[in-house]
Amino acid sequence: GCGLVGMVIGGPFLAILTALGGKWASGRQSPIGDSTRAVGRIAASAGKKAKEEHLWCKLKASLRSLFNRNNKCECESCNCSQSATAK
């Protein structure tokens, strides 16, 4: 979770630093450790929800529609034939 926050804010280098710092802090029994574990739980929950909603498939279909290509969802994971713009 901390690496994702670092990636959004500062790019790949900060992502590595925050991931390592988060790993170190999560083992501590302190307010910093508690907040690090909370960020991890939030990131895990968001990842599960994105998988349930087939977010990757929808993202690919929306990018295809920007370039006027086939915007049908063709993912093996969701097996839907709806376009990203239909919803």
Disulfide bonds with the S-S distance in Angstrom:
Cys57-Cys73 1.89
